[in-house]
Amino acid sequence: MIAELGHFALILAAFVAVLQAVLPLWGAWRRDPGLMAVADPAARIQFLLSAFAFAALTHAFVTSDFSLRLVTLNSHSMKPLIYKISGVWGNHEGSLLLWVTILAGFGAACAAFSSRLPATLRARVLSVQAMIGVAFYAFILLTSNPFLRLQTPPFDGQDLNPLLQDPGLAFHPPFLYLGYVGLSVSFSFAVAALIEGRVDAAWARWVRPWTLAAWMFLTVGIALGSWWAYYELGWGGFWFWDPVENASFMPWLIAAALLHSAAVVEKREALKAWTVLLAIMAFGFSLIGTFIVRSGVLTSVHAFANDPERGVFILAILALFLAGSLTLFALRASALAASGVFAPVSRETALVLNNVLLSVAAFVVFVGTLWPLAAEMLFDRKLSVGPPFFNAAFSPFMIALALILPVGAILPWKRGRLGHALRQLWGAAVLAVAAAALGWTVQTGRTILAPAGLALGVWLIAGAAGDLWLRAARALRRLVRLPRADWGRASAHAGFGVSVIGIALMLAWTVEDIRVAAIGDRFDVGGFSFSLDAVEETQGPNYAATVATVRVARGGVPVAVMHPEKRFYPVARMPTTEAAIHNGVLRDLYVVIGDPQGDGGWAIRTYIKPFANWVWAGAILMALGGLLSLTDRRYRVAAGARRAGAAASATPAE
Amino acid sequence: MRRLLPAVFVAIHAIALAAPAPAVQPDEILPDPALERRAREISALLRCPVCQGESIDESDAGVARDLRLLVRERLAAGDSDQEVIGYIVARYGEFVLFDPPKSGANLILWIAGPAMLILGLAVMATLYRRGGRAAEGGAGDGLTDEESARLAAILERGETGGGDMSHGGTGGPRQ
């Protein structure tokens, strides 16, 4: 019954979305305030309805209602509660329902926070937001209905893929979707601005917080996924340049570019057309990502052929929105005249370079991701594009970005002097060189990766610190009173540096040991002494496990007792590896137990992963930077003024 | 994260192909460390034919193990790295190469990024030249005389080591 109500609510939400898409747009054209006013309540009602549908599906999963096809396929009564809930989005239909619910949520939030927007712009933004909604409601209801019943419900379900029964992956998709879908708001603003034919500083100030929020969620989502791969796949890899990863990485890169170019529009009223184009492309890449993941076209052409209906549908959505918005852009971009002019050496130029590098990097990922498909269609060649290509073709752009970032961050707007800026950063440069020298001395092999990564990372971190210090006019007491946006920028830039150090050192200095160990054996890896004390069989809530006890000491001093596990999930008949990881600031110890060997020993894989946590600490710092900027005074002031119910004035909050 | 793929479109069958054995096994390792290191480097470049974007070095699948053993067998027989890779490609096709050969149509793939960068920089340069001409044409660089004077004063202050609050991203003086 509740499932049927959920289904019904979803259909209603689709109809409300149709109204929200059509009436306000027409109203804005006719300058009819009554029709435009439909947008606000419609956005809220649409969200309530889709949230109810989502709650109904969650209810079915939590109560293990196996009369629902989706629950039977993806759940099991023995599963812990948290994975019953995460099972809702651990499948195609449910994840799409989450997608539209978040989309409607962003629409409702947009309606709630935008009462100070000019009426026509607001009506158009909410209308475009609803158009995206209509397309996805249609997709769900016509091809991927999550509320289908089974004629004869089974006694129990087929369980969720055990790899997904993990806290990291439980929250990875919602964050990723918050990011993907958050970019829809930037897209709606861009299309609305094109219809209006007007982009100004106030527009950029509205777009930036939404982009920031989306980028922040994407950062967290990507980091969660990479962290999960690190501890779950059993050998400590954290990034694979897999199509699905690339699908989330491309919008992240473009959103990062958009954040920076929107800053130029907000402060200097330049780069308007480019910023609108980026906003369109950012969401375009989200849609492309959704298409890649949903259709399965890139894993194998066969996966696409198995389910052509869904793939073609989402391709049609993609084509419609991209072609529509880009056509609109081509027609109207000339109306977006820039007024701010700037010199070749200026912060604007640095931000343009940032945009060029980030966009080209995203383009490289895009080409590399789609090349196998193009090669198969055009040249009938089945080939692969993997990490060797991406590492070689992508990294140079990131290195260039890291090199210019600290300089660009302290250049003044309009016109600056390069020599002056560089002189202000000499301390950071010295630190970077010193770090590289230290790295070169410490390492045993002769790889350039570690010293170069250290130098770049320290340059970024010290540059961010120098940026704050200069902003505070070299006075400690002024440092704490700096606007949060300044702290946010420094935090995000330093986070980039922290991640660079983590990635470079982990790749360059990881020590690996693969061996057979009998119980009682002792072996040394990277200066640590490991001993395999015991291997036991245990029983989890819905799996059986082989658990080893490994004691680690260094120079006779105990460091850790670790318990690597091998699990077997009987319902899905799948094994998983649960590596034991001892986290440290400078290194992780990483132990995996493998199969029993013929002679009574066990295959044991041991890794020392230097600076592993820095990879994700950097991502957290970047997301934190986004959060700090998002809570900056100028956004809060705008919200406060709205709450105070000040007469609806169209002047932008300063 | 790579295994999120099945998460989202439920391709569980793809994972079911994977045997429980994790990646490189102790019994596969060659006694000669130099040879083993080459084997690992080659393995990282070869794609497991039945997995989703895993190299044979990382994969748990049975065919990946066969390929790892094959690589080591060829190395032990004295093949060069290129000969080993050629041997595998001859049997399993171009598909197993993670590093697509830099020849023929694949050149498009390799050139796309640098070409785009050059294009971007060229567009930038054109815009600056056009902007520069506009400035000479009397429209100025968007600065009124008063602004120019203020800018000069600000730069002056920055030069003498004084703080320069106005080059910030804070949107000017705040109340």
Interface residues (C-beta under 8 A of the other chain):
Chain A: L73 N74 G90 N91 H92 S95 N161 L163 L164 L169 H172 P173 G225 S226 W228 A229 L233 G234 W235 G237 W239 F240 W241 D242 P243 V244 E245 A263 E266 K267 V293 R294 G296 T299 A303 D307 S339 G340 V341 F342 A343 P344 R347 T349 V352 L353 V356 L357 S359 V360 A361 F363 V364 V367 G368 W371 A375 L378 F379 R381 K382 L383 S384 V385 G386 P387 P388 F389 A393 F394 F397 I410 L411 P412 W413 K414 R415 G416 R417 H420 L470 R471 A472 A473 R474 A475 P483 A485 D486 R489 I514 R515 V516 K566 A572 R573 M574 P575 T577 V592 G594 D595 Q597 A603 R605 R633 R634 E654
Chain B: M1 R2 R3 L4 L5 P6 A7 V8 F9 V10 A11 I12 A14 I15 A16 P20 A21 P22 A23 V24 Q25 P26 D27 I29 A44 L45 R47 Q52 G53 E54 S55 E58 G93 E94 F95 V96 L97 F98 D99 P100 A105 N106 L109 W110 A112 G113 M116 L117 G120 L121 M124 Y128 G131 A134 A135 D141 G142 L143 L151 I154 L155 G158 E159 G162 G163 D164 M165 S166 H167 G168 G169 T170 G171 G172 R174
